[in-house]
Amino acid sequence: MSAIRLLIVDDHPLVVDGLSSRLSSCDDIDVVGVAENGEEAIEKTDELKPDVVLMDINMPIMNGIDAAEIFNEKYKHVKVLILSMHDDKEYVTNALRSGAKGYILKTVSSEEMINAVRSVFNGGIYYSPAVSEILLSKDTDENEILTSREQTVISLVAKGLSSKKIASQLDISVRTVETHRRNVNKKLNISSTSALVRYAIEHGLGGD
């Protein structure tokens, strides 16, 4: 199996050097490049072809949230994993709305960071324990952890549309629709279509 191609994006050279050194020591991770901001990361993607982008939020020129949104639209095969010092609700929910597949704090151990990279590469969604607590807190609206496209997809599911019809209506592939549905199921811990429909209706995302 080929190694995970990883692009590291952070505007602090010492942070980048430390991350590159630690992650490069893993046999299954290949650090293919680094970038200082979101714009540079996007520019380098066609050349470097990363599988996972490990990206900070606060950076000059283009921040990690804006960059993640572009990756989610333009490079759907690339998984964005946010690595940030911020653990407040606004940063976390904005990152997840952007389409990022995970959010870990810079205080995590190197082992957890490696596990997070592997997890999102394999199609999972990974949060640091502290981030999970934020998402599970009583004052957090579950809709906030869904991207706008995910909310649109489940609202159409609740209206009874098949994945094929949803794909046609949104001008995306059936595979992309199914990916959105799987991501919603993981985020909300839902395992059936009926449960998904019930959630959509209860949270104002249902049919007419």
C-alpha positions as CSV (number, residue, x, y, z in Angstrom):
1,M,0.0,0.0,0.0
2,S,1.4,3.4,-0.9
3,A,2.1,6.0,1.7
4,I,-0.3,8.8,2.7
5,R,0.8,11.9,0.7
6,L,0.6,14.8,3.3
7,L,0.8,18.5,2.7
8,I,1.5,20.6,5.8
9,V,0.2,24.2,5.9
10,D,1.3,26.6,8.6
11,D,3.0,30.0,8.6
12,H,5.4,29.2,11.5
13,P,8.6,27.6,10.3
14,L,9.4,26.0,13.6
15,V,6.0,24.3,13.7
16,V,6.3,23.1,10.1
17,D,9.8,21.7,10.8
18,G,8.6,19.9,13.9
19,L,5.6,18.4,12.1
20,S,7.6,17.4,9.1
21,S,10.2,15.7,11.1
22,R,7.8,13.7,13.3
23,L,5.4,12.7,10.5
24,S,8.1,11.8,8.1
25,S,9.4,9.2,10.6
26,C,6.2,7.2,9.9
27,D,6.6,4.5,7.2
28,D,3.1,5.1,5.9
29,I,3.2,8.9,5.7
30,D,5.1,10.9,3.1
31,V,5.3,14.6,3.6
32,V,5.2,15.8,0.0
33,G,5.4,19.5,0.7
34,V,4.7,22.5,2.9
35,A,2.9,25.8,2.4
36,E,2.7,29.0,4.4
37,N,-1.0,29.8,3.8
38,G,-4.2,28.5,2.2
39,E,-3.6,30.1,-1.1
40,E,-0.2,28.5,-1.5
41,A,-1.6,25.2,-0.4
42,I,-4.2,25.3,-3.2
43,E,-1.6,26.3,-5.8
44,K,0.7,23.4,-4.9
45,T,-2.1,20.8,-4.8
46,D,-2.1,20.0,-8.5
47,E,1.7,19.5,-8.5
48,L,2.0,17.6,-5.2
49,K,-1.2,15.7,-5.3
50,P,-1.7,15.3,-1.5
51,D,-4.1,12.9,0.0
52,V,-4.4,14.8,3.3
53,V,-3.8,18.5,4.1
54,L,-2.8,19.2,7.7
55,M,-3.6,22.9,8.0
56,D,-3.6,25.7,10.6
57,I,-6.5,28.2,10.7
58,N,-4.9,31.6,11.4
59,M,-2.6,32.4,8.4
60,P,-1.9,35.4,6.2
61,I,-3.3,35.9,2.7
62,M,-5.8,33.0,3.0
63,N,-6.8,31.3,6.3
64,G,-7.4,27.6,6.8
65,I,-11.2,27.9,6.9
66,D,-11.5,29.6,3.5
67,A,-8.9,27.2,2.1
68,A,-10.8,24.2,3.4
69,E,-14.0,25.4,1.6
70,I,-12.1,25.6,-1.7
71,F,-10.6,22.1,-1.2
72,N,-14.0,20.8,-0.4
73,E,-15.4,22.1,-3.7
74,K,-12.4,21.8,-6.0
75,Y,-10.5,18.8,-4.6
76,K,-13.0,16.5,-3.0
77,H,-10.6,13.7,-2.9
78,V,-8.2,15.7,-0.6
79,K,-9.0,15.4,3.1
80,V,-8.4,18.5,5.2
81,L,-7.4,18.1,8.8
82,I,-7.3,21.2,10.9
83,L,-4.5,21.6,13.4
84,S,-5.2,24.6,15.6
85,M,-4.5,26.2,19.0
86,H,-8.1,27.3,19.2
87,D,-10.6,25.2,21.1
88,D,-13.7,27.5,21.1
89,K,-17.0,26.7,19.6
90,E,-16.9,29.3,16.8
91,Y,-13.6,28.1,15.3
92,V,-14.6,24.4,15.6
93,T,-18.0,24.8,14.0
94,N,-16.7,27.0,11.2
95,A,-14.0,24.5,10.4
96,L,-16.5,21.6,10.2
97,R,-18.9,23.7,8.1
98,S,-16.0,24.3,5.7
99,G,-15.8,20.6,4.9
100,A,-12.8,19.7,7.0
101,K,-12.7,16.1,8.0
102,G,-11.1,16.6,11.4
103,Y,-10.0,19.1,14.0
104,I,-7.2,18.5,16.4
105,L,-5.5,20.8,18.8
106,K,-1.8,21.7,18.8
107,T,-1.6,20.3,22.3
108,V,-2.2,16.7,21.2
109,S,0.5,14.1,21.4
110,S,2.3,13.2,18.2
111,E,0.8,9.7,18.4
112,E,-2.7,11.2,18.3
113,M,-1.8,13.5,15.4
114,I,-0.6,10.5,13.4
115,N,-3.8,8.6,14.2
116,A,-5.8,11.6,13.1
117,V,-4.0,11.8,9.7
118,R,-4.5,8.0,9.2
119,S,-8.2,8.2,10.2
120,V,-9.2,11.0,7.8
121,F,-7.2,9.4,5.0
122,N,-9.2,6.2,5.5
123,G,-12.5,8.1,5.3
124,G,-13.1,8.8,8.9
125,I,-13.7,12.0,10.8
126,Y,-11.4,12.8,13.7
127,Y,-11.8,15.2,16.6
128,S,-9.5,15.8,19.6
129,P,-11.2,14.8,22.8
130,A,-11.6,18.5,23.8
131,V,-13.2,19.2,20.5
132,S,-15.6,16.3,20.9
133,E,-16.7,17.8,24.2
134,I,-17.5,21.1,22.5
135,L,-19.5,19.3,19.8
136,L,-21.4,17.3,22.4
137,S,-22.1,20.2,24.8
138,K,-25.7,20.9,25.4
139,D,-25.5,24.4,24.0
140,T,-24.2,23.3,20.6
141,D,-26.8,23.0,17.8
142,E,-26.0,19.7,15.9
143,N,-26.8,21.5,12.6
144,E,-23.7,23.6,13.2
145,I,-21.3,20.7,12.6
146,L,-22.9,20.0,9.2
147,T,-21.7,21.8,6.1
148,S,-24.3,23.6,4.1
149,R,-24.1,21.0,1.4
150,E,-24.6,18.2,3.9
151,Q,-27.7,20.0,5.2
152,T,-29.1,20.3,1.7
153,V,-28.5,16.6,1.0
154,I,-30.3,15.4,4.1
155,S,-33.2,17.8,3.5
156,L,-33.6,16.2,0.0
157,V,-33.4,12.7,1.6
158,A,-36.2,13.7,4.0
159,K,-38.3,14.7,1.0
160,G,-38.0,11.2,-0.3
161,L,-35.5,11.7,-3.1
162,S,-33.1,8.9,-4.0
163,S,-29.3,9.5,-4.2
164,K,-29.6,9.5,-8.0
165,K,-32.3,12.2,-8.0
166,I,-30.3,14.2,-5.5
167,A,-27.2,14.0,-7.6
168,S,-29.1,15.2,-10.6
169,Q,-30.7,18.1,-8.8
170,L,-27.5,19.3,-7.3
171,D,-25.4,18.5,-10.4
172,I,-23.0,16.2,-8.5
173,S,-22.2,12.5,-8.8
174,V,-24.2,9.8,-6.9
175,R,-20.9,8.9,-5.3
176,T,-20.6,12.4,-3.9
177,V,-24.1,12.2,-2.5
178,E,-23.4,8.9,-0.8
179,T,-20.2,10.4,0.7
180,H,-22.2,13.3,2.1
181,R,-24.7,10.9,3.6
182,R,-21.9,8.8,5.2
183,N,-20.3,11.9,6.6
184,V,-23.6,13.0,8.1
185,N,-24.1,9.6,9.6
186,K,-20.7,9.6,11.2
187,K,-21.1,13.2,12.6
188,L,-24.5,12.5,14.0
189,N,-24.0,8.9,14.9
190,I,-27.0,7.9,12.8
191,S,-27.1,4.4,11.2
192,S,-30.3,4.3,9.1
193,T,-32.2,6.4,6.5
194,S,-35.3,6.5,8.8
195,A,-33.2,8.0,11.6
196,L,-31.7,10.5,9.2
197,V,-35.2,11.5,8.0
198,R,-36.3,11.9,11.6
199,Y,-33.3,14.0,12.4
200,A,-33.9,16.3,9.4
201,I,-37.6,16.8,10.3
202,E,-36.8,17.5,14.0
203,H,-34.2,20.0,13.1
204,G,-36.1,21.9,10.4
205,L,-34.4,20.3,7.5
206,G,-37.3,18.1,6.4
207,G,-39.8,18.2,3.6
208,D,-42.5,20.6,2.9
